[in-house]
Amino acid sequence: MKIYLINDLQRLQQHLAKNYQFHQVVTNSDGQCHWQQIASETTKPVVHDPLIYEKPQSSAKAFFFTEQEKVLVFNGEFFQETIPTPKPFVLFGVQSCDLTAIHYQDKFFKDDPYYQARRQQCLLVGLDCITPCEHGFCPTVNAGPGVKDGYADIILHPLANKQWLVIEQTNKGAQALKDLVFTETHWHYLTQRDLVLHQCEKEFPDDKYITDGIQKINSDEISSEFWRKLAIQCLGCSGCTTLCPTCSCYGTRAIKQDNNHFSQQRFWDSCLYEGFQREASFNNPSAEAGTRVQRFWQHKFGDEFFTEFSRHGCVGCGRCEQTCPGVIGIHSVMKRLTEERGQKNGQEDTNA
Amino acid sequence: MLNHIPDSIELVDYIDDGEQARHYHFRLLNLKIGQNKNHQHNWQQVQPGQFFMLNVPSVGEAPFTFTEPPNEQGEFRAFIRQMGQVTSALFTMQRGDILGARGPFGSGWPLDKINNNNTLIVAGGCGLAPLVTLIDKLADSLMDKPENKQKLVLVYAARNKATQMLTPERARWQKQIKIFNTLDEYPNASDEYPNASDDASDELPVTTVEGSPLIILPKALSTFTSPPTTALLCGPEVMMNSIATYLTEYGMASDAIFLALERRMHCAVGLCGHCYINHQYVCKSGPTFSWQTLQQLKGL
């Protein structure tokens, strides 16, 4: 693993833009941050410094698990797979929470040909966060603020005086950097990085209610009445599941064409929609909003899922809090969970 | 990599059986099992209780169970009730039309536990369909020894006579195993007795009573010379729940009672997220679960 100290980040950006479709987070005229392709083969790269104090509205999940994906076509006789063939692309400046989510989905979609076809074409340039972001709590769920080893191909770490530490992480990253003549720097910068990240961690507000809430979710102490009341505020808008970097539920639909031909698409679905589990017979195991909301949080923080994925399904980005119009994002839910007195199966616990 | 792509199948034939329900006969198109490398799915290895995804072109996919697994000519059968968009479109399709199928998926019935032991089967409505291949298999193996007939007892529950399904199968089994029927709406005395047998010489009498299958359970259980070691349930969840509760109170271990669940599914390979119960995917870990597992999952 090589580390470089560079003054001119644009040189790196322009170099990568020559070999990859170049995507980076930009701020639009409304002040909102989002991922955008800012250079292609035909346009000259216009590159900006990565945004280090804000996170994009949406994570990077749509680059791999796309909002809509054609999975097959039928010609009246045979079904044929439609694997995407994207050109190599770079995501420049992916923050640690979103990289952790990509790592999580890499595991979940490890045998999915559509996800993998896109994922394998991608170079991930990670970006260390050196200040907490609004609603973020990545340290609490072991997802930041620094990029975890192996979660990106290259890590960028901002230093003072507009200098950057560039850390190679994978062979893919090393290949991407190989024609650039950068000066390798001393290992002590990594110690400096650790100190900065440690300091950043300390600056996050106290969120013990989150760890307490996670414990409660797994404790069997929470009554269905609690979830029912909470779910009164769920509008079933899918804002949380759309923006959640690890949410991956999908539906499928047929797109009819002429001559009995059709294509089949998969598209992002949401477990918070009333009809998500509804069967053709109208039997619906999660007809109650409370059941759906509980199922969602169980999926994010259930011990069983932790065992399977070696981490929680939440990466601490806080986007659900930011977007939920019913104010039942992560912080609100966890605070209410910890305030919930010991109740079980709708019965007041007299020992509470 | 996972294969999301169906194999083409031909609708060979169908016959009506019960209320808005049909036996469908399909054939893998231009393919003979084991002879064509273009074959995408492992159709040779279908276990009783497993399912496949039927793709009705331009409409969608839904899971169905096999009532007869694919043979060497790639022919297989399924019992399908008209219910939603996919099945409604299927019911308009003609013989010779082409559809898609992928599978088999899921874990079937626990054959190792059943293995020649006393087995009670309780099915409701078209919940009998996932049990057809199993009952056929078990009934055939018991045929040689008449004393073994009591080793397998079927309780079949339906709303009324019109919703009793899989008539040919039940008629066939009548010669092989003891069957109890229950009907929520019992016919008038003047009506024909359901499932009356004209030729009772080598058939076990079918007992039919009014009410839920719970009513007939004591009698069904007393048929066994020694208590059943395995119970297999498939039908509405409320029914399965009450039967499983009854059987555990009767003394059966919760890991000896198995339930086949139905869930909405889009992928059948553990990705789409529609079918999971707690952390278990019904499409992969199920659709057959032990009562013990479902209670741990707080699944029903």
HADDOCK unambig.tbl for C-alpha pairs under 7 A between the chains (distance, minus, plus):
assign (segid A and resid 72 and name CA) (segid B and resid 5 and name CA) 6.87 0.50 0.50
assign (segid A and resid 77 and name CA) (segid B and resid 8 and name CA) 6.81 0.50 0.50
assign (segid A and resid 77 and name CA) (segid B and resid 98 and name CA) 6.61 0.50 0.50
assign (segid A and resid 78 and name CA) (segid B and resid 8 and name CA) 5.78 0.50 0.50
assign (segid A and resid 79 and name CA) (segid B and resid 5 and name CA) 6.42 0.50 0.50
assign (segid A and resid 79 and name CA) (segid B and resid 6 and name CA) 6.29 0.50 0.50
assign (segid A and resid 79 and name CA) (segid B and resid 7 and name CA) 6.83 0.50 0.50
assign (segid A and resid 79 and name CA) (segid B and resid 8 and name CA) 6.89 0.50 0.50
assign (segid A and resid 80 and name CA) (segid B and resid 5 and name CA) 6.71 0.50 0.50
assign (segid A and resid 81 and name CA) (segid B and resid 5 and name CA) 6.17 0.50 0.50
assign (segid A and resid 111 and name CA) (segid B and resid 1 and name CA) 4.35 0.50 0.50
assign (segid A and resid 111 and name CA) (segid B and resid 2 and name CA) 5.43 0.50 0.50
assign (segid A and resid 112 and name CA) (segid B and resid 1 and name CA) 5.80 0.50 0.50
assign (segid A and resid 112 and name CA) (segid B and resid 2 and name CA) 5.63 0.50 0.50
assign (segid A and resid 113 and name CA) (segid B and resid 1 and name CA) 5.83 0.50 0.50
assign (segid A and resid 113 and name CA) (segid B and resid 2 and name CA) 6.77 0.50 0.50
assign (segid A and resid 249 and name CA) (segid B and resid 272 and name CA) 4.81 0.50 0.50
assign (segid A and resid 249 and name CA) (segid B and resid 273 and name CA) 4.84 0.50 0.50
assign (segid A and resid 250 and name CA) (segid B and resid 272 and name CA) 4.83 0.50 0.50
assign (segid A and resid 250 and name CA) (segid B and resid 273 and name CA) 6.88 0.50 0.50
assign (segid A and resid 251 and name CA) (segid B and resid 266 and name CA) 6.06 0.50 0.50
assign (segid A and resid 251 and name CA) (segid B and resid 272 and name CA) 6.59 0.50 0.50
assign (segid A and resid 252 and name CA) (segid B and resid 266 and name CA) 6.23 0.50 0.50
assign (segid A and resid 253 and name CA) (segid B and resid 60 and name CA) 6.16 0.50 0.50
assign (segid A and resid 254 and name CA) (segid B and resid 58 and name CA) 5.11 0.50 0.50
assign (segid A and resid 254 and name CA) (segid B and resid 59 and name CA) 5.57 0.50 0.50
assign (segid A and resid 254 and name CA) (segid B and resid 60 and name CA) 5.77 0.50 0.50
assign (segid A and resid 255 and name CA) (segid B and resid 58 and name CA) 6.32 0.50 0.50
assign (segid A and resid 256 and name CA) (segid B and resid 58 and name CA) 5.09 0.50 0.50
assign (segid A and resid 262 and name CA) (segid B and resid 57 and name CA) 6.82 0.50 0.50
assign (segid A and resid 262 and name CA) (segid B and resid 58 and name CA) 5.42 0.50 0.50
assign (segid A and resid 276 and name CA) (segid B and resid 274 and name CA) 6.72 0.50 0.50
assign (segid A and resid 277 and name CA) (segid B and resid 264 and name CA) 5.71 0.50 0.50
assign (segid A and resid 277 and name CA) (segid B and resid 274 and name CA) 5.77 0.50 0.50
assign (segid A and resid 278 and name CA) (segid B and resid 264 and name CA) 6.61 0.50 0.50
assign (segid A and resid 279 and name CA) (segid B and resid 263 and name CA) 6.78 0.50 0.50
assign (segid A and resid 279 and name CA) (segid B and resid 264 and name CA) 5.25 0.50 0.50
assign (segid A and resid 280 and name CA) (segid B and resid 83 and name CA) 5.78 0.50 0.50
assign (segid A and resid 280 and name CA) (segid B and resid 84 and name CA) 4.61 0.50 0.50
assign (segid A and resid 281 and name CA) (segid B and resid 83 and name CA) 5.98 0.50 0.50
assign (segid A and resid 281 and name CA) (segid B and resid 84 and name CA) 6.95 0.50 0.50
assign (segid A and resid 304 and name CA) (segid B and resid 279 and name CA) 6.18 0.50 0.50
assign (segid A and resid 305 and name CA) (segid B and resid 279 and name CA) 6.23 0.50 0.50
